[in-house]
Amino acid sequence: MQLGTDTLAFVYLISGALFILGLNRLSHPSTARRGNLFAMTGMVIAIVATLLNPAVKSYTFIWPAMIIGGVIGTVIALRIQMAAMPQLVALLHSFVGLAAVLVAVGTYLDHRQQGLLSTVFMVEVFIGIFIGAITFTGSLIAFGKLQGLVTAAPVAYMGQHWLNLLLGLVMIGLGVDFAINDHFASLMLMTAIALLLGILLIIPIGGADMPVIISMLNSYSGWAAAATGFTLQNKLLIITGALVGFCGAILSYIMCRAMNRSFISVILGGFGTGDVADASGVAAATQKGVKSSSVEDAAFLLENASKVIVVPGYGMAVAQAQHALKELFELLEAKGVEVKFAIHPVAGRMPGHMNVLLAEADIPYDRAFEMEVINPEFATADVALVVGANDVTNPAAKKDPSSPIYGMPILDVDRAHHVFFIKRSMRPGYAGIDNLLFYQDNCSLLFGDAKDVCEKTVAALKAA
């Protein structure tokens, strides 16, 4: 069975509509599951329709590839921990970029053999390879930084921007030569430079900017898919790629605003040193006498509070403490305590990281509030419980003009009557700077694994 051209176009239109509906439903946690269902249905329809496309002459390589890929994807989905989701997303982006490069080169060779080359087609091939190659290697570097395989510190060197500009101009020149003269060597050299550019553009990005980079690479992968759609004359790929590209770009812009940083400054340098201990910060903590507290003290204040605001961060994700936090939330509510969750736009290592973790623990959507909504309430909170959220609670963003995060909007945790900060050690957060919150009179640190601390707090509350 094969679909006619008009039928195929109609089925692709239905798939595109389902993708748009899926994105629309993903705009709110309460409808996100339905949005995922819409998107998955659209993808299944698109795959089946493509398999029935008259252009598909043989399934010899298609079926094995689908089976192997399906098995690998299923195993990864079942085993992946939520804390590792950011690096998985980065790795998946790299696959999209690599696919765009391979499809562009393969389609070019096929058209060349059939004598179907045109200047417009050659430009499409150039754009597909250019975006795809940068997405591929850039996403691999992002994956390496998040996984700890590559240093999370920004790798800066003299003349890096001029080198990137020179490589970009050389690549464009080679692309023009390829499009006009059909020189295959120019295509290969251009591809190699694009792969190198992907590394050079992402390696200087510091840890604190990684959420924006993940979003940006998501946008790149969309544009790579759209370029591939033009190369293959596949309208659904163009629609899907444009949706992903625009959504990723808009999200990157929103996140840059949330961090009070320009998109260009993120691309050109970034800041942060990653999860590396800062000796000067530890020494300062010792000199200033950071206060630590016990689980019993925290349980006493939490139980006698009228309002508690919980601030989840990457420390919660690493410890997989969301379920223990859910039990603490239910116990406090049973005792008549009002509990709310404060979500910073860039908490964690990717957009929406904290929202997904809280949803995984079945914490009600209406108890999680965005930064702009919850910030005025910290002044009326008896206790703010910070679960491993370092940089997004650092008052240095407001008080220290010399700080690299100065000007970044933060959660006003320091305004709460008392702050308990769950932290494994005195090591700085992903931005690599000391948190001034620790030295305030109203702040006490609870040292230990976030899950363990939450479980012990629950036990102390039950014993009270």
Secondary structure by P-SEA (a helix, b strand, c coil): ccccaaaaaaaaaaaaaaaaaaaaaaccccaaaaaaaaaaaaaaaaaaaaaaccccccaaaaaaaaaaaaaaaaaaaacccccaaaaaaaaaaaaaaaaaaaaaaaaaaaaaaaccccaaaaaaaaaaaaaaaaaaaaaaaaaaaaacccccccccccaaaaaaaaaaaaaaaaaaaaaacccaaaaaaaaaaaaaaaaaacccccccaaaaaaaaaaaaaaaaaaaaaaaaccaaaaaaaaaaaaaaaaaaaaaaaaacccaaaaaabbbbbcccccaaaaaaaaaabbbbbcaaaaaaaaaaccbbbbbbcaaaaaacaaaaaaaaaaaaaaabbbbbbbbccccccccaaaaaaaaaacccccccccccccccccccccbbbbcccccccccccccccccccccccccccccccbbbbbccccccccccccccccccccbbbbcccaaaaaaaaaaaaaac
